Amino acid sequence: MAHSDAAGQQARGRYISLQEAADRLTVDKRTIRRRIADGLLPAYSVAGTRAVRVRVADVEALLVQIPTVDGAA
């Protein structure tokens, strides 16, 4: 199980394209661009290109748990 934890930590440090981020969250790429514009998702440009990347950890941080009525998850 420690191996999968290490793999998960390594993946969160990875940079992915906006389309990959959108696919991960099952949203449109425009939604990802809006989150960047709103300052909710840090993004990085690849020097010398028009490519934009985001960190997996930052994308996952956009997911928030919806509280239940009794407070249990």
GROMACS elastic network, one bead per residue, 0.5 to 0.9 nm:
[ bonds ]
;  ai    aj funct       b0    kb
    1     4     6  0.53789   500
    1     5     6  0.65375   500
    1     6     6  0.88579   500
    2     5     6  0.50352   500
    2     6     6  0.62158   500
    2     7     6  0.85825   500
    3     6     6  0.51610   500
    3     7     6  0.61778   500
    3     8     6  0.86017   500
    4     8     6  0.60349   500
    4     9     6  0.85880   500
    5     8     6  0.50230   500
    5     9     6  0.62312   500
    5    10     6  0.85902   500
    6     9     6  0.51155   500
    6    10     6  0.61308   500
    6    11     6  0.85832   500
    7    10     6  0.50454   500
    7    11     6  0.61094   500
    7    12     6  0.86790   500
    8    11     6  0.50831   500
    8    12     6  0.62732   500
    8    13     6  0.88296   500
    9    12     6  0.51987   500
    9    13     6  0.65706   500
    9    57     6  0.86243   500
   10    13     6  0.52860   500
   10    14     6  0.66676   500
   11    14     6  0.51183   500
   11    15     6  0.83856   500
   11    55     6  0.88710   500
   11    56     6  0.66660   500
   11    57     6  0.79969   500
   12    15     6  0.80353   500
   12    55     6  0.66189   500
   12    58     6  0.79333   500
   12    59     6  0.88043   500
   12    60     6  0.81762   500
   13    55     6  0.62005   500
   13    56     6  0.63533   500
   13    57     6  0.64260   500
   14    54     6  0.82574   500
   14    55     6  0.56478   500
   14    56     6  0.58617   500
   14    57     6  0.80023   500
   15    44     6  0.88473   500
   15    53     6  0.57152   500
   15    54     6  0.52265   500
   15    56     6  0.60981   500
   15    57     6  0.89178   500
   16    19     6  0.81345   500
   16    20     6  0.60249   500
   16    21     6  0.65642   500
   16    52     6  0.84938   500
   16    53     6  0.52756   500
   16    54     6  0.54780   500
   16    55     6  0.62117   500
   16    56     6  0.66292   500
   17    20     6  0.51423   500
   17    21     6  0.62747   500
   17    22     6  0.86403   500
   17    51     6  0.77984   500
   17    52     6  0.64214   500
   17    54     6  0.64712   500
   17    55     6  0.88646   500
   18    22     6  0.61208   500
   18    23     6  0.85623   500
   18    29     6  0.61977   500
   18    30     6  0.89024   500
   18    32     6  0.65776   500
   18    33     6  0.76118   500
   18    52     6  0.69042   500
   18    53     6  0.62685   500
   18    54     6  0.68893   500
   19    23     6  0.61007   500
   19    24     6  0.85801   500
   19    28     6  0.79893   500
   19    29     6  0.56062   500
   19    32     6  0.83482   500
   20    23     6  0.50024   500
   20    24     6  0.61564   500
   20    25     6  0.87636   500
   20    29     6  0.86346   500
   21    24     6  0.50916   500
   21    25     6  0.64405   500
   21    26     6  0.84246   500
   21    27     6  0.85048   500
   21    29     6  0.77636   500
   21    32     6  0.72274   500
   21    53     6  0.89352   500
   21    54     6  0.75283   500
   21    55     6  0.87190   500
   21    56     6  0.74557   500
   21    59     6  0.64843   500
   21    60     6  0.89421   500
   22    25     6  0.52824   500
   22    26     6  0.57100   500
   22    27     6  0.50093   500
   22    28     6  0.56052   500
   22    29     6  0.51686   500
   22    30     6  0.84044   500
   22    31     6  0.75733   500
   22    32     6  0.62366   500
   22    59     6  0.88849   500
   23    27     6  0.64589   500
   23    28     6  0.77030   500
   23    29     6  0.81403   500
   24    27     6  0.79303   500
   24    59     6  0.82762   500
   24    60     6  0.85478   500
   25    28     6  0.86588   500
   25    59     6  0.79877   500
   25    60     6  0.81594   500
   25    62     6  0.88859   500
   25    63     6  0.82320   500
   27    30     6  0.82170   500
   27    31     6  0.64664   500
   27    32     6  0.77033   500
   28    31     6  0.53771   500
   28    32     6  0.70167   500
   29    32     6  0.51436   500
   29    33     6  0.63918   500
   29    34     6  0.87339   500
   30    34     6  0.61537   500
   30    35     6  0.86719   500
   31    34     6  0.50033   500
   31    35     6  0.62708   500
   31    36     6  0.86876   500
   32    35     6  0.51285   500
   32    36     6  0.63531   500
   32    37     6  0.87089   500
   32    41     6  0.78377   500
   32    59     6  0.88345   500
   33    36     6  0.50795   500
   33    37     6  0.61988   500
   33    38     6  0.86007   500
   33    41     6  0.86431   500
   34    38     6  0.59839   500
   34    39     6  0.85343   500
   34    40     6  0.86473   500
   34    41     6  0.88257   500
   35    38     6  0.50223   500
   35    39     6  0.62493   500
   35    40     6  0.51458   500
   35    41     6  0.54519   500
   35    42     6  0.85618   500
   36    39     6  0.51651   500
   36    40     6  0.58277   500
   36    42     6  0.60570   500
   36    43     6  0.65250   500
   37    40     6  0.76243   500
   37    41     6  0.79850   500
   38    41     6  0.76946   500
   39    42     6  0.66769   500
   40    58     6  0.88814   500
   40    62     6  0.78137   500
   41    54     6  0.76550   500
   41    55     6  0.89268   500
   41    58     6  0.63574   500
   41    59     6  0.69810   500
   41    61     6  0.87361   500
   41    62     6  0.77407   500
   42    53     6  0.89857   500
   42    54     6  0.65770   500
   42    55     6  0.79259   500
   42    58     6  0.71119   500
   42    59     6  0.89190   500
   43    52     6  0.65945   500
   43    53     6  0.57602   500
   43    55     6  0.76221   500
   44    51     6  0.84904   500
   44    52     6  0.55701   500
   44    53     6  0.52283   500
   44    54     6  0.62359   500
   44    55     6  0.86744   500
   45    48     6  0.85953   500
   45    49     6  0.75180   500
   45    50     6  0.69251   500
   45    51     6  0.58181   500
   45    53     6  0.62317   500
   45    54     6  0.88825   500
   46    49     6  0.56407   500
   46    50     6  0.68751   500
   46    51     6  0.54896   500
   46    52     6  0.61819   500
   46    53     6  0.73773   500
   47    50     6  0.80081   500
   47    51     6  0.82928   500
   48    51     6  0.86886   500
   49    52     6  0.84791   500
   54    57     6  0.85911   500
   54    58     6  0.70352   500
   54    59     6  0.71619   500
   55    58     6  0.52547   500
   55    59     6  0.64176   500
   55    60     6  0.87599   500
   56    59     6  0.50765   500
   56    60     6  0.61577   500
   56    61     6  0.85539   500
   57    60     6  0.51018   500
   57    61     6  0.60992   500
   57    62     6  0.89536   500
   58    62     6  0.68334   500
   59    62     6  0.55224   500
   59    63     6  0.76804   500
   60    63     6  0.56253   500
   60    64     6  0.88105   500
   61    64     6  0.72817   500
   65    73     6  0.81671   500
   66    73     6  0.83510   500
   67    70     6  0.82837   500
   67    71     6  0.60347   500
   67    72     6  0.74868   500
   67    73     6  0.70013   500
   68    71     6  0.50184   500
   68    72     6  0.60954   500
   68    73     6  0.66513   500
   69    72     6  0.77467   500
   70    73     6  0.87422   500
